[in-house]
């Protein structure tokens, strides 16, 4: 048991001062007023950690390789071809080096848990990995997944691993392309992979698993249904994430094949509930928004990646006005910064609506505070994790803000998160705690130097 004193802290029910937190086994067991003896003092304002609802870890090494342009014809689909070529080189060892560098970067920027949408399953030739990774020479379905678990443990970030079910290259069960060979599993093979990952999650602290049917173009109803039933047999509340309606072409292809829009088809054919997270859902109409909300599912929005890929803008203002919930993710990791995700979540709405301060709420007038709290709670829902807020019974995932940096802006509590998100030009986070353990202190992670050196060396050997 440890006790920590906060002069200023954002609790689940709002700002508070002069509070002592008792933390046992990584969980906040008491919050009392005043400062007690034998207590460690937080050196700054305390806020809840952020959850990253959508990550493709290997794409961190790809950031910067795809900005060359193609005579005005570049799109998500041309980007994807470059990405396939890039990932064809990666070994399990490479994957771990990339992921641990990424996760350290996430922690330093304020993400305390990540949902890893993991679809790089097989060896370079498309077979199950048969390597000496982790001193194991036998074929093993979960070899690449174990690299992700190891990276999370090394960095200290909380992990929700989402093995991806991927079977086709397009609607109508089109055969997968050569660039997709490392993703492909039969349904039975995929369920075995999920079982293997579930066993791994029992061995690694602060981790759980769900599944991610990749998209309607890559999975059919039968396989998706079987996969959902299987993961629910392991964990009835396992998160289920899916890419949906990210690109207008995807919507058009779905209409041509199913005579329904992607979200419309999903609502009509699968039993969505609070465990489902619809990633991107960029191109949706009001009826689809209402259907998502009625099902209690959540949307996962990744503003910097959606902008980088030219996806479009999620109708956040309209969705929240209807009572929707959301989480944020860094997806392709063109940016690894929750502040930037939230800033652009609001700015995209301002540009669309030609108004300001759109994503405040009736209860919270501060756009920054409302965005931070709502996305943290949404991230907790999307990962089925006991996180997202600072209150009794919640996991102690928290950030300490450098008061010397925020002192240069409007830093009263009612403005503090607005200043951090919209006005600060540097990282204001000094310390990061995950599951009751310090993983970043004074802005430094204990493994950051070694990790960065390995990652930089790896980049010299990779090409797009």
KAGIRA-V595792 format. One record per residue. RES is the residue in one small letter. PSI is psi in whole degrees, -180 to 180 (none if undefined). OMEGA is omega in degrees with one decimal (NA if undefined). Layout:
RES_PSI_OMEGA + RES_PSI_OMEGA
//
This chain:
x_137_175.7 + x_152_178.6 + x_139_-179.6 + x_136_-179.3 + x_132_178.1 + x_123_172.9 + x_-34_-175.9 + x_129_-173.1 + x_142_176.1 + x_100_177.3 + x_174_-177.3 + x_-33_-177.4 + x_13_174.8 + x_-175_-177.2 + x_145_178.1 + x_158_177.8 + x_158_173.0 + x_59_-177.4 + x_143_173.9 + x_127_178.4 + x_132_171.7 + x_128_-176.4 + x_124_178.5 + x_128_179.5 + x_39_175.6 + x_2_-175.2 + x_142_175.5 + x_115_-176.7 + x_-15_177.7 + x_148_172.2 + x_114_-175.6 + x_160_179.0 + x_145_177.0 + x_171_-178.0 + x_124_-178.0 + x_172_177.6 + x_158_177.6 + x_52_-178.7 + x_141_175.1 + x_137_-176.3 + x_130_173.2 + x_133_-176.9 + x_57_179.4 + x_-179_178.8 + x_142_-175.4 + x_131_175.5 + x_161_179.1 + x_149_175.1 + x_157_179.9 + x_148_176.9 + x_131_177.7 + x_108_-170.6 + x_-7_-174.8 + x_113_-178.2 + x_136_164.4 + x_95_-167.1 + x_-43_-174.6 + x_-23_-177.6 + x_-11_174.5 + x_-38_-179.8 + x_-15_-177.8 + x_-16_-177.4 + x_127_-179.2 + x_-14_-179.4 + x_-11_-168.4 + x_24_-175.0 + x_22_-175.2 + x_-20_179.6 + x_162_179.9 + x_60_176.6 + x_42_177.0 + x_9_-177.2 + x_11_-177.5 + x_147_-178.5 + x_179_173.5 + x_-40_-172.5 + x_-36_174.9 + x_-37_174.5 + x_-41_-177.3 + x_-38_179.0 + x_-42_177.8 + x_-41_-179.7 + x_-42_178.8 + x_-43_179.2 + x_-40_-178.5 + x_-48_-173.4 + x_-15_-178.7 + x_-15_-176.1 + x_-18_-163.1 + x_131_173.7 + x_169_173.7 + x_-39_178.7 + x_-43_177.1 + x_-44_-177.8 + x_-42_178.8 + x_-42_178.9 + x_-44_179.9 + x_-48_-175.1 + x_-41_-178.3 + x_-34_173.9 + x_-46_178.3 + x_-46_-174.7 + x_-33_173.8 + x_-43_176.7 + x_-42_178.3 + x_-48_-178.2 + x_-45_-177.7 + x_-25_-179.8 + x_-3_172.8 + x_-1_172.7 + x_128_179.7 + x_-8_175.2 + x_149_-178.9 + x_138_170.5 + x_111_-174.9 + x_108_179.9 + x_87_-162.0 + x_109_179.9 + x_5_177.0 + x_82_-169.1 + x_-36_-164.9 + x_175_179.6 + x_174_-175.5 + x_-32_-179.7 + x_1_177.4 + x_-3_177.7 + x_169_175.7 + x_144_-174.3 + x_131_176.7 + x_86_-173.7 + x_180_177.8 + x_18_179.4 + x_132_-178.6 + x_32_178.9 + x_28_178.1 + x_129_-176.1 + x_-9_-178.0 + x_159_174.3 + x_139_-177.5 + x_121_-177.5 + x_-38_-171.6 + x_19_-178.9 + x_-48_179.7 + x_-36_177.7 + x_-38_179.9 + x_-32_175.3 + x_-37_178.3 + x_-44_176.8 + x_-44_-179.4 + x_-40_179.5 + x_-41_179.1 + x_-43_179.2 + x_-42_-179.7 + x_-41_-177.3 + x_-32_-176.7 + x_5_-180.0 + x_149_172.6 + x_145_-173.2 + x_130_165.0 + x_106_-177.8 + x_131_-178.3 + x_86_175.1 + x_137_-173.3 + x_130_172.6 + x_118_-175.0 + x_121_-174.9 + x_-24_-174.0 + x_161_179.4 + x_-10_-179.4 + x_171_179.6 + x_147_-179.7 + x_23_176.7 + x_44_176.5 + x_140_-177.3 + x_141_178.4 + x_151_178.3 + x_168_178.1 + x_-35_-179.9 + x_-15_-178.6 + x_4_-171.8 + x_-25_-179.0 + x_-8_-176.8 + x_-22_-159.3 + x_132_172.3 + x_144_165.5 + x_166_-178.3 + x_-43_179.5 + x_-40_177.8 + x_-40_178.5 + x_-44_179.9 + x_-35_175.5 + x_-40_176.2 + x_-45_179.7 + x_-43_177.3 + x_-42_178.3 + x_-41_178.7 + x_-36_177.3 + x_-43_177.2 + x_-40_176.8 + x_-39_-178.7 + x_-24_177.4 + x_-17_-177.4 + x_-18_-176.0 + x_131_-177.7 + x_145_170.9 + x_45_179.0 + x_155_172.3 + x_175_-179.7 + x_159_168.4 + x_-153_173.9 + x_165_178.1 + x_91_166.1 + x_122_-166.5 + x_-51_-175.9 + x_168_178.5 + x_-25_178.7 + x_-22_-174.7 + x_-10_-176.6 + x_143_175.8 + x_174_-174.1 + x_-43_-176.7 + x_-49_-178.8 + x_-41_-179.8 + x_-44_-179.5 + x_-45_-179.9 + x_-43_-179.6 + x_-41_178.0 + x_-44_179.4 + x_-40_-177.9 + x_-49_-177.7 + x_-32_177.1 + x_-25_175.9 + x_-25_177.7 + x_-39_-178.7 + x_108_-176.5 + x_-21_-179.3 + x_20_-178.6 + x_134_177.8 + x_144_176.5 + x_114_-177.5 + x_149_178.5 + x_137_168.3 + x_133_-176.6 + x_127_172.8 + x_36_-178.5 + x_-40_-175.8 + x_147_178.7 + x_-35_177.4 + x_-37_177.8 + x_-41_177.5 + x_-46_-179.6 + x_-42_179.4 + x_-38_179.1 + x_-41_176.6 + x_-40_179.7 + x_-36_-176.2 + x_-48_-174.5 + x_-9_-173.6 + x_27_177.1 + x_153_174.0 + x_156_-174.6 + x_-52_-178.8 + x_-37_176.2 + x_-47_179.5 + x_-44_-178.4 + x_-44_179.6 + x_-34_-177.6 + x_-20_-170.5 + x_-16_179.6 + x_150_-179.5 + x_85_-179.4 + x_148_175.3 + x_-167_-174.3 + x_-11_178.1 + x_-13_-178.1 + x_140_174.9 + x_119_-178.1 + x_105_-174.8 + x_130_-177.5 + x_-71_-178.2 + x_37_-170.0 + x_-45_-172.4 + x_85_-179.3 + x_149_178.5 + x_179_-175.2 + x_-39_179.6 + x_-41_177.8 + x_-40_176.1 + x_-46_179.8 + x_-37_179.2 + x_-42_177.3 + x_-47_-177.8 + x_-42_179.4 + x_-32_-179.2 + x_-12_-176.2 + x_10_174.3 + x_168_-177.5 + x_154_175.3 + x_145_176.5 + x_116_-174.7 + x_135_-176.8 + x_75_-168.5 + x_-41_-176.0 + x_-39_177.1 + x_-42_179.7 + x_-34_175.5 + x_-44_-178.2 + x_-36_-177.9 + x_-4_-178.9 + x_33_-176.6 + x_-47_-171.2 + x_-173_-174.9 + x_124_176.4 + x_139_-178.3 + x_65_-171.2 + x_-47_-178.1 + x_-49_-178.7 + x_-41_-177.9 + x_-45_179.7 + x_-34_178.2 + x_-28_177.9 + x_-8_179.2 + x_18_-178.8 + x_162_177.6 + x_152_-176.4 + x_160_169.7 + x_166_178.8 + x_154_177.3 + x_161_179.3 + x_-7_166.9 + x_-100_-175.6 + x_-7_176.4 + x_31_168.2 + x_-23_169.1 + x_139_177.2 + x_71_-169.9 + x_108_179.9 + x_-29_177.5 + x_-46_-179.0 + x_-38_177.6 + x_-47_-177.2 + x_-37_177.5 + x_-47_-177.5 + x_-22_172.2 + x_-44_177.7 + x_-45_-175.9 + x_-37_178.5 + x_-37_178.0 + x_-39_178.1 + x_-41_179.9 + x_-36_-179.7 + x_-45_-174.5 + x_-15_-175.4 + x_44_175.4 + x_176_-179.8 + x_162_173.5 + x_53_-173.3 + x_-28_-172.3 + x_32_165.2 + x_-178_177.3 + x_171_179.3 + x_-29_-177.6 + x_-27_-177.1 + x_109_-175.9 + x_-23_179.9 + x_120_177.0 + x_-46_-177.6 + x_-46_179.9 + x_-44_-179.7 + x_-44_179.4 + x_-44_-177.6 + x_-49_-176.6 + x_-43_-177.3 + x_-39_-179.7 + x_-32_176.1 + x_-44_176.7 + x_-40_177.0 + x_-39_176.9 + x_-38_176.7 + x_-43_177.4 + x_-42_-175.7 + x_-19_-179.5 + x_2_-175.3 + x_52_-179.1 + x_152_-177.7 + x_59_-172.0 + x_-168_170.6 + x_-12_-179.6 + x_160_176.4 + x_104_179.2 + x_166_-178.9 + x_132_-179.7 + x_-11_179.5 + x_153_175.9 + x_143_-178.1 + x_78_172.7 + x_110_-171.8 + x_161_179.9 + x_144_174.6 + x_124_-176.7 + x_137_179.1 + x_107_-177.0 + x_-25_179.2 + x_-33_178.7 + x_-43_-178.4 + x_-19_178.0 + x_-18_-179.5 + x_0_179.2 + x_-180_175.1 + x_106_-169.0 + x_15_168.1 + x_154_-173.0 + x_-38_-176.7 + x_-18_-179.2 + x_-8_-166.5 + x_-51_-177.7 + x_-26_171.0 + x_-44_-179.6 + x_-41_-179.5 + x_-44_-175.1 + x_-40_-171.1 + x_-19_-172.8 + x_-29_-175.9 + x_138_-179.2 + x_1_177.7 + x_165_-179.4 + x_125_-178.7 + x_1_-176.8 + x_128_178.9 + x_-39_-177.6 + x_148_179.7 + x_129_176.1 + x_134_176.2 + x_124_177.8 + x_37_177.4 + x_1_-178.2 + x_138_175.5 + x_125_177.4 + x_-20_173.0 + x_129_177.0 + x_133_-178.0 + x_37_176.4 + x_8_-175.2 + x_142_172.6 + x_139_-173.2 + x_-26_-177.3 + x_7_-169.7 + x_-37_-178.2 + x_-49_179.8 + x_-43_-179.5 + x_-45_-178.3 + x_-38_179.2 + x_-44_178.7 + x_-41_-178.9 + x_-44_180.0 + x_-40_178.3 + x_-41_179.1 + x_-42_-178.5 + x_-30_-179.8 + x_-18_-177.6 + x_-10_-176.6 + x_153_176.5 + x_156_179.7 + x_none_NA
//
